[in-house]
Amino acid sequence: QHDFVRGIASNLPALHRRLLESYSARCNGDWPRGPDDGYFFQRLAYHLAGAGHDDDLVRLLTNSPAWLDAAFQACTGDRQFSADIELALSTSAGQRPLGRVALLAARQIVHQRVESYTDDDLETLVHLGRAAEALSHARLRSSLPERTEALVRIFEVTRSRADHQPELL
């Protein structure tokens, strides 16, 4: 469907803007109050970039602690936020010095938070029924050996639980 729409759309940025206007009306222009519909928090950055709202995207990711918290809750971790920062870095606003510095600082904050979780913390998250969040943190670890160790530990804990979900890994 995505490829089909891209193929027939004569003005893709206008379609992104229409979607943004619809969501904006739904949350009164306050993005962190958007709907947790399985799409909004996961794709808002993509649509802001697609609409050419590069400065708005950088402001959302760097000046809105409420967005960071809401996206963390909706996406069960920082992985989507980290991907959104990478997307923003590729935009015109992310290439300008101030935007780039702000985005790099936001990325560093996310990575520091991720690195602060020990393997025991990740296991605790699994025991609390928050395996997706534990996986999000583990997958963002910068060191491949540490990332692998964390994923193995999470797998071992989930395997021992009645709600084992091997597809998580």
KEVOTI-391613 format. One record per residue (C-alpha): residue number from 1; residue in one letter; chain; x, y, z. Coordinates in nm, 4 decimals, always signed. Layout:
<sites>
@pos NUM, code A, unit A, u X, v Y, w Z
...
</sites>
This chain:
<sites>
@pos 1, code Q, unit A, u +0.0000, v +0.0000, w +0.0000
@pos 2, code H, unit A, u +0.2823, v +0.2378, w +0.0880
@pos 3, code D, unit A, u +0.4554, v +0.1857, w -0.2461
@pos 4, code F, unit A, u +0.1240, v +0.2176, w -0.4320
@pos 5, code V, unit A, u +0.0385, v +0.5511, w -0.2670
@pos 6, code R, unit A, u +0.3896, v +0.6831, w -0.3297
@pos 7, code G, unit A, u +0.3561, v +0.5802, w -0.6934
@pos 8, code I, unit A, u +0.0254, v +0.7552, w -0.7589
@pos 9, code A, unit A, u +0.0684, v +1.0567, w -0.5321
@pos 10, code S, unit A, u +0.1292, v +1.3736, w -0.7289
@pos 11, code N, unit A, u +0.2164, v +1.5816, w -0.4230
@pos 12, code L, unit A, u +0.3479, v +1.3607, w -0.1436
@pos 13, code P, unit A, u +0.4430, v +1.6513, w +0.0885
@pos 14, code A, unit A, u +0.0820, v +1.7733, w +0.0697
@pos 15, code L, unit A, u -0.0414, v +1.4299, w +0.1789
@pos 16, code H, unit A, u +0.1989, v +1.4351, w +0.4741
@pos 17, code R, unit A, u +0.0688, v +1.7832, w +0.5662
@pos 18, code R, unit A, u -0.2946, v +1.6653, w +0.5478
@pos 19, code L, unit A, u -0.2213, v +1.3766, w +0.7816
@pos 20, code L, unit A, u -0.0364, v +1.6104, w +1.0199
@pos 21, code E, unit A, u -0.3277, v +1.8565, w +1.0169
@pos 22, code S, unit A, u -0.5683, v +1.5767, w +1.1027
@pos 23, code Y, unit A, u -0.3565, v +1.4559, w +1.3943
@pos 24, code S, unit A, u -0.2881, v +1.8121, w +1.5073
@pos 25, code A, unit A, u -0.6603, v +1.8801, w +1.5312
@pos 26, code R, unit A, u -0.7030, v +1.5622, w +1.7320
@pos 27, code C, unit A, u -0.4425, v +1.6649, w +1.9915
@pos 28, code N, unit A, u -0.4969, v +2.0434, w +1.9726
@pos 29, code G, unit A, u -0.1490, v +2.0984, w +1.8303
@pos 30, code D, unit A, u +0.0112, v +1.9484, w +2.1408
@pos 31, code W, unit A, u +0.1920, v +1.6485, w +1.9900
@pos 32, code P, unit A, u +0.2614, v +1.4692, w +2.3214
@pos 33, code R, unit A, u -0.1160, v +1.4486, w +2.3721
@pos 34, code G, unit A, u -0.1606, v +1.2588, w +2.0466
@pos 35, code P, unit A, u -0.3430, v +0.9270, w +2.0300
@pos 36, code D, unit A, u -0.1661, v +0.6074, w +2.1208
@pos 37, code D, unit A, u -0.3118, v +0.4329, w +1.8157
@pos 38, code G, unit A, u -0.0094, v +0.2233, w +1.7224
@pos 39, code Y, unit A, u +0.0835, v +0.4651, w +1.4444
@pos 40, code F, unit A, u +0.1027, v +0.8240, w +1.5666
@pos 41, code F, unit A, u +0.4040, v +0.8058, w +1.8000
@pos 42, code Q, unit A, u +0.5825, v +0.5616, w +1.5731
@pos 43, code R, unit A, u +0.5425, v +0.7695, w +1.2534
@pos 44, code L, unit A, u +0.5017, v +1.1393, w +1.3443
@pos 45, code A, unit A, u +0.8696, v +1.2164, w +1.2769
@pos 46, code Y, unit A, u +0.8475, v +1.0516, w +0.9338
@pos 47, code H, unit A, u +0.5471, v +1.2638, w +0.8397
@pos 48, code L, unit A, u +0.7006, v +1.5862, w +0.9725
@pos 49, code A, unit A, u +1.0093, v +1.5209, w +0.7610
@pos 50, code G, unit A, u +0.7975, v +1.4202, w +0.4620
@pos 51, code A, unit A, u +0.5977, v +1.7412, w +0.4873
@pos 52, code G, unit A, u +0.9175, v +1.9456, w +0.4944
@pos 53, code H, unit A, u +0.8637, v +2.0507, w +0.8571
@pos 54, code D, unit A, u +1.2281, v +1.9889, w +0.9430
@pos 55, code D, unit A, u +1.2524, v +2.2660, w +1.2032
@pos 56, code D, unit A, u +0.9360, v +2.1414, w +1.3764
@pos 57, code L, unit A, u +1.0827, v +1.7920, w +1.3846
@pos 58, code V, unit A, u +1.4045, v +1.9098, w +1.5473
@pos 59, code R, unit A, u +1.2099, v +2.1181, w +1.8018
@pos 60, code L, unit A, u +0.9876, v +1.8195, w +1.8837
@pos 61, code L, unit A, u +1.2854, v +1.5936, w +1.9482
@pos 62, code T, unit A, u +1.5009, v +1.8445, w +2.1341
@pos 63, code N, unit A, u +1.2679, v +2.0873, w +2.3132
@pos 64, code S, unit A, u +0.9843, v +1.8647, w +2.4277
@pos 65, code P, unit A, u +1.0485, v +1.6473, w +2.7325
@pos 66, code A, unit A, u +0.6763, v +1.5685, w +2.7262
@pos 67, code W, unit A, u +0.7184, v +1.4187, w +2.3767
@pos 68, code L, unit A, u +1.0125, v +1.2074, w +2.4927
@pos 69, code D, unit A, u +0.8057, v +1.0705, w +2.7819
@pos 70, code A, unit A, u +0.4935, v +1.0111, w +2.5728
@pos 71, code A, unit A, u +0.6890, v +0.8431, w +2.2924
@pos 72, code F, unit A, u +0.8764, v +0.6291, w +2.5468
@pos 73, code Q, unit A, u +0.5458, v +0.5049, w +2.6890
@pos 74, code A, unit A, u +0.3750, v +0.4497, w +2.3530
@pos 75, code C, unit A, u +0.6766, v +0.2808, w +2.1929
@pos 76, code T, unit A, u +0.7832, v +0.0869, w +2.5071
@pos 77, code G, unit A, u +1.1332, v +0.2273, w +2.5126
@pos 78, code D, unit A, u +1.3718, v +0.4642, w +2.3411
@pos 79, code R, unit A, u +1.4311, v +0.2754, w +2.0187
@pos 80, code Q, unit A, u +1.1804, v +0.4721, w +1.8090
@pos 81, code F, unit A, u +1.2972, v +0.8031, w +1.9553
@pos 82, code S, unit A, u +1.6538, v +0.7125, w +1.8650
@pos 83, code A, unit A, u +1.5469, v +0.6281, w +1.5087
@pos 84, code D, unit A, u +1.3605, v +0.9604, w +1.4888
@pos 85, code I, unit A, u +1.6770, v +1.1463, w +1.5908
@pos 86, code E, unit A, u +1.8674, v +0.9724, w +1.3108
@pos 87, code L, unit A, u +1.5926, v +1.0734, w +1.0663
@pos 88, code A, unit A, u +1.6061, v +1.4347, w +1.1876
@pos 89, code L, unit A, u +1.9841, v +1.4420, w +1.1490
@pos 90, code S, unit A, u +1.9338, v +1.3697, w +0.7785
@pos 91, code T, unit A, u +1.7012, v +1.6694, w +0.7269
@pos 92, code S, unit A, u +1.7997, v +2.0244, w +0.6391
@pos 93, code A, unit A, u +1.7401, v +2.1386, w +0.9984
@pos 94, code G, unit A, u +1.9538, v +1.8497, w +1.1247
@pos 95, code Q, unit A, u +2.2372, v +1.9624, w +0.8994
@pos 96, code R, unit A, u +2.2451, v +2.3169, w +1.0372
@pos 97, code P, unit A, u +2.4918, v +2.3593, w +1.3267
@pos 98, code L, unit A, u +2.2432, v +2.4410, w +1.6051
@pos 99, code G, unit A, u +1.9945, v +2.1747, w +1.5009
@pos 100, code R, unit A, u +2.2694, v +1.9174, w +1.4663
@pos 101, code V, unit A, u +2.4176, v +1.9952, w +1.8080
@pos 102, code A, unit A, u +2.0744, v +1.9771, w +1.9724
@pos 103, code L, unit A, u +1.9967, v +1.6433, w +1.8062
@pos 104, code L, unit A, u +2.3357, v +1.4976, w +1.8962
@pos 105, code A, unit A, u +2.2818, v +1.6054, w +2.2577
@pos 106, code A, unit A, u +1.9369, v +1.4410, w +2.2589
@pos 107, code R, unit A, u +2.0882, v +1.1224, w +2.1147
@pos 108, code Q, unit A, u +2.3563, v +1.1255, w +2.3853
@pos 109, code I, unit A, u +2.0930, v +1.1604, w +2.6587
@pos 110, code V, unit A, u +1.9012, v +0.8614, w +2.5226
@pos 111, code H, unit A, u +2.2163, v +0.6514, w +2.4995
@pos 112, code Q, unit A, u +2.3189, v +0.7438, w +2.8543
@pos 113, code R, unit A, u +1.9782, v +0.6346, w +2.9793
@pos 114, code V, unit A, u +2.0038, v +0.3095, w +2.7854
@pos 115, code E, unit A, u +2.3540, v +0.2395, w +2.9134
@pos 116, code S, unit A, u +2.2428, v +0.3000, w +3.2736
@pos 117, code Y, unit A, u +2.0264, v -0.0147, w +3.2634
@pos 118, code T, unit A, u +2.2211, v -0.3159, w +3.3851
@pos 119, code D, unit A, u +2.1415, v -0.6674, w +3.2681
@pos 120, code D, unit A, u +1.9744, v -0.7221, w +3.6065
@pos 121, code D, unit A, u +1.7552, v -0.4168, w +3.5424
@pos 122, code L, unit A, u +1.6546, v -0.5601, w +3.2064
@pos 123, code E, unit A, u +1.5677, v -0.8937, w +3.3684
@pos 124, code T, unit A, u +1.3558, v -0.7091, w +3.6235
@pos 125, code L, unit A, u +1.1669, v -0.5351, w +3.3437
@pos 126, code V, unit A, u +1.0894, v -0.8754, w +3.1930
@pos 127, code H, unit A, u +0.9657, v -1.0050, w +3.5276
@pos 128, code L, unit A, u +0.7420, v -0.6970, w +3.5499
@pos 129, code G, unit A, u +0.5865, v -0.7885, w +3.2150
@pos 130, code R, unit A, u +0.7779, v -0.5191, w +3.0260
@pos 131, code A, unit A, u +0.9852, v -0.7397, w +2.7943
@pos 132, code A, unit A, u +0.9395, v -0.5084, w +2.4949
@pos 133, code E, unit A, u +1.0890, v -0.2217, w +2.6951
@pos 134, code A, unit A, u +1.3823, v -0.4379, w +2.8068
@pos 135, code L, unit A, u +1.4446, v -0.5374, w +2.4456
@pos 136, code S, unit A, u +1.4321, v -0.1755, w +2.3350
@pos 137, code H, unit A, u +1.7045, v -0.0861, w +2.5848
@pos 138, code A, unit A, u +1.9160, v -0.3883, w +2.4987
@pos 139, code R, unit A, u +1.8985, v -0.3244, w +2.1233
@pos 140, code L, unit A, u +2.0244, v +0.0323, w +2.1680
@pos 141, code R, unit A, u +2.3425, v -0.0663, w +2.3504
@pos 142, code S, unit A, u +2.6427, v +0.0603, w +2.1590
@pos 143, code S, unit A, u +2.8694, v -0.2374, w +2.2261
@pos 144, code L, unit A, u +2.7843, v -0.5519, w +2.0283
@pos 145, code P, unit A, u +2.9048, v -0.7918, w +2.3037
@pos 146, code E, unit A, u +2.7002, v -0.6046, w +2.5686
@pos 147, code R, unit A, u +2.3974, v -0.5934, w +2.3383
@pos 148, code T, unit A, u +2.4276, v -0.9668, w +2.2702
@pos 149, code E, unit A, u +2.4685, v -1.0527, w +2.6382
@pos 150, code A, unit A, u +2.1621, v -0.8473, w +2.7301
@pos 151, code L, unit A, u +1.9506, v -1.0102, w +2.4580
@pos 152, code V, unit A, u +2.0575, v -1.3571, w +2.5705
@pos 153, code R, unit A, u +1.9715, v -1.2757, w +2.9335
@pos 154, code I, unit A, u +1.6307, v -1.1407, w +2.8318
@pos 155, code F, unit A, u +1.5674, v -1.4521, w +2.6236
@pos 156, code E, unit A, u +1.6609, v -1.6797, w +2.9156
@pos 157, code V, unit A, u +1.4204, v -1.4995, w +3.1482
@pos 158, code T, unit A, u +1.1357, v -1.4998, w +2.8973
@pos 159, code R, unit A, u +1.1937, v -1.8682, w +2.8224
@pos 160, code S, unit A, u +1.1462, v -1.9539, w +3.1902
@pos 161, code R, unit A, u +0.8159, v -1.7646, w +3.2095
@pos 162, code A, unit A, u +0.4720, v -1.8973, w +3.1253
@pos 163, code D, unit A, u +0.4210, v -1.6053, w +2.8839
@pos 164, code H, unit A, u +0.7309, v -1.6968, w +2.6797
@pos 165, code Q, unit A, u +0.7283, v -1.5176, w +2.3442
@pos 166, code P, unit A, u +1.0234, v -1.6360, w +2.1315
@pos 167, code E, unit A, u +0.9239, v -1.3961, w +1.8512
@pos 168, code L, unit A, u +1.0293, v -1.1035, w +2.0718
@pos 169, code L, unit A, u +1.3914, v -1.1829, w +1.9954
</sites>
